[in-house]
Amino acid sequence: MALEWARRRQVLYGVGVVLFFLVIAVLVYFVFVYRAPSCMDGIQNQDEAGIDCDGMCTTMCSPPRVDQLWTRSVKVADGVYHTVAFVKNPKPDYRGTNIAYVISLYDVGNILVAERRGTVTLEPGESRAIFEPNVITGSRIPVRTLTKLDGGNWDKAQPITNPIRIVTQDLDSAGLNLTATLENTTAVVVNDVVADALLYDADDILIAASETRLASIPARGRHDITFTWVVPFTKPVARADIEVRSAHAPTP
């Protein structure tokens, strides 16, 4: 009987030792080896559609197709044109950064005249102009302008209200200038303000464009801006729009 109890005690002791080292091994694994699934672990897990993208992750796996509403080139002097591409972010809950674009100008023979490349940021649901000034075409006249956008980094984001509003706006077609007053509606300084002036004819076709930039507008402050043109408008101006954006927010 004593021998049987001694064997039981040895077995229990052995089991206890095994359980002790098993617990230690589990603790070591969870402390030093195990990593909970995340959107930065380089592994497709959780409910992700790709590696660290879609599902519960904030990054989009495949960039969406950016809507191109229109692209135009307008003459500012002999052999010099401004180009404007008006685009829209189709995603109301994603911000696209470093989206590459190419704006190409072609003549009547469909021969490439000039090209501009750059990158653009689109806030959630934002519609905005991509303005490329002073494109040199020499003696060739562009009759068709195309824009191609591709790629970029797309992450979930909330729409932001534009802190800048247009208080007044006045177009002097005879004097070839457009004046406006911008107001910062917030209690903080707004930096890197960009304003694009877009003039349209009765058919809603762009006939003139210009851009101005402000380093900042003080809190609750106002700033007057003026757009001027040298070449007379090709048609009567039926509508003048000013698109304003800043480092804080896009135009809704």
N, C-alpha and C positions, 0 to 999 in steps of 0.2 A: 504493500500500500504506500509506504514511504517512497519507494522507488518510482511508483507511478506518479506521485505528486511531484517528485523532483523533475521527471521528464516533462510534465505539464508546465512547470515553472520555467524550464529551459525553453520550451516552445513559446510561451508567452513572452519571455525575455527576447527571444529571437524576433518574434512578430513586432514587439515594441521597437527594437532597434531598426528593423526594416521600415516601419511606419515613420520613425524619426527621420531617417535619411530621405525617405520619400517626400516628407513635408519640406525638408531643407531643399531638396532638388526642385520641388514645385515653386518654392519661394524664390530661389535663384533664377529659375526660368522666367517668372513673371517680373522680377526686378531688373534683370540684366539682359534677357533675351526677348521676351514677348513685347510686341508693340501693337497697341490697339489699332484697328483699321482707321485710316484717316484719308483725307484728300491730298496728302503730301507724302505718301509712303511709296509711290512708284509702283503700286500694285492695283490691278483692277479687282476691287472687292466691294463690299457693301452693296449698294444698288447702282453702282457706276455703269455707264454705257461704254466707257473706255478707261484708260489709265488716269485716275484722278480727275475725271471730268463727267459732267452731267449727273443725273440722280441727285443725291444730297450735296454734291460738290458745287461750288460756285462757278467753276470754269466750264465753258461750253466746249464739247469735243470737236465739232466742226463749225467753222465760221458760217453765218447765214449769208444769203445773197442780199447785198445792200441795194435798196430801191433807188434807181437813177431816174429822177423825174424829168430832167432835161439838161442839156449842155449847150452853151452858146459861146460864140466869139464875137466881140464887138470892137470896132475900129476906134482907136484913140489918136492915131496919127498915121501917116503913110508908112506902111510896113511894120506897124506896131498894133497889137491887139491885146485886150483883156479877155481872158476866158473865165467862164463861170459854169460850174457844174452844181446843180441842185440835187441833193441826195437825201434819203430818209433811212433812219435806222428802223428796220421792220420789227425789232424786238423791244417791247415796252418795259422789259425788266432786265435788260442786259446792256452794259456799256462796252463799246468796241474801241480799243486803243491800237495805235500803230497799224491802222488799216492802210495798206499801200494803194496808191492810185496812179494812173497814167492818163493824162489828157493829151489827145493827139489831134492835130489840125491837118486837114487835107484840102488840096485845091480841086479845081473843076475836073482834072484828070484823075482824081482819086490818088494822087501822089502825096505822100507825107510831107508837110511843109515844116512843122515844128512839133515839139513834144515837151511836156513838163511832167515831172515825177515828184511825188511827195508822200507824206503820210497824214492821216486825219484821225481825229477822235470823235466818236459819235456817242452822245449820251442816250440813255433809254428813251426810245420813241422820238428822238430829235430829228427835225428837218433843218438842213442848213446848206449854205452855199460854200463851195470850195472855190476860192478866188485866186486865180493866177494872173498877176499883172504883167504888162509890158512884154508880151511874147513877140519876139522878133521874127518876121516872116519875109523880110526883104521885099523883092518885087513881086512875089507870089501872093495871091489873094486866097485866103481860106474860105471855103464855102460849106465845109462840114466839119464838125467837132465831135469827137467821141471820148467817153470816159470809161475806164476800166478800173474796178476796185477789187481787191483780193486780200484774203487772209485777215490778219489782225489777231489781237487777244481779246476774247469775249468773256466777261465775268458778270455775274448777277449784281445788279445795282438798283437803287431807287431813283425815280425821276427827281430832278431838282428844280425848284422854282427859280426863274431868272431874277436876279436882284436888280437888274437895270430895266427901267421903263423909259419909253419915249414920251416926253411931255408935250413938245411942239414939233411940228414938221412943216416946212414950206418950200415949194418948188418954184423957181424962177426960170421958166423955159427959155425966155429971151436972153437972160443973163447966163444961162448954162450953169446954174448952181442950185444946190439943194442944201438947206440949212435945217438943223434939228437941235433940240435940247434933250440931253440924257440926264436921268436922275437915278442916283443910287438909293434904293428904298430901304437899305439895311443900316444897322448901327455899326458896321465895320467897313473898312476900306476894301474896295473891290479892285483887283489888279488885272492887268492885261485885257483891257476891253477892246473888242474888235467890232466895227460897224461896217456892214456892206450895204451900199445903196444900189438898188436894182430898179431900173426904169423900164416900163413895158408900154407897148402900143395898144391900140384898140383890140387887136387879135391876141393879146396876152403873150406877145413875143418880146423877148428882151432886146432893147435897142441901145442901152447904155448901162454902164456899171462903174462903180468906184469903191474903194475901201479906205478906211482910216483907222488908226490904232491909237489908243490912249494908254499910257503907263498905268494910270489908276484914276479912280473917282473917289473922293473922300466920303466918309460916312455921312449919309443924309445929304450929300452934296449934289450939285448939278454941273454939267459941262456942255458948252455949245460946240457943235461940230459943223463943218461945211464941206460939201463935196462939189468939185468944179470939173467942168469938161471944156476942152479946147475945140473939138470938132462938133459942129452943130448936130443935133439929133436928126436922124434920118426920117423919122415920122413924129407926129404929135404924140406927146406923152399922155397916156390915158391913166396910168397908175404908177406911183412911186412907193416902193417898199424899202424899209430899212431893217435889216436883220442884225440884231445885236447879240453878242455872246461874250463870255468872259472866262477867266480861270475858275470861277465859281459855279457857273451854270450856263446852259444853252438857252436860246430863244425857244419857248414852248412851241 
